[in-house]
Amino acid sequence: IQLENVLYTFDCQWFLANTFALLALAFLVKDLTQSASVKNGLLTIFFGICASFCSFIGVCVLVLAVFIRVRVYGGLRHVWVQSWFAVLFVAWYVSGLETNAYAVFDGMPSNTPLVATSLFFLRLLQWTLIYIGSPLTRDVQWLGMLMAAGAIGYVLRQAFRFLRNPRAALEPPELFFLFASLFALAVAVAT
């Protein structure tokens, strides 16, 4: 790889955001497989914030980490303090975005909010499947979308299994890849 390609702004942001996100997920797995330590929680949030400063996709890892830590360790005070700090950071981060809640519905052929909302979520599902199924969706779109739907279904099944019983017999590498897959799914939806 040429140095100029690596130093290109988009590439640096993408590599750094994903590196920091994977580091945050690694400390999250360490936190879940050992005990809820203040150090691992702070490192998870720190690397999530670092990922957020690189790209918006870093926010996805922060939200994922907060949700999982509160679900597993909801009774511990330091988990709530760290989680509120992360939530306040995400609120501050997205408060600067100039958005119009109805901008996504502009140009959609409908007169009712229900139809417009339904069309929006159908398009969101379609583009998420295309994104996850890439590069196969470039050549055979329906096959790529079908394979992506199967992969997403499997990941969501494992995630619900984990959420039902966080102490289930998942090994640390399995937890890491589950969280990395959920992060990729969140990025696909956000993108």
Salt bridges, closest charged atoms under 4 A:
ASP31 OD2 - ARG69 NE 2.84
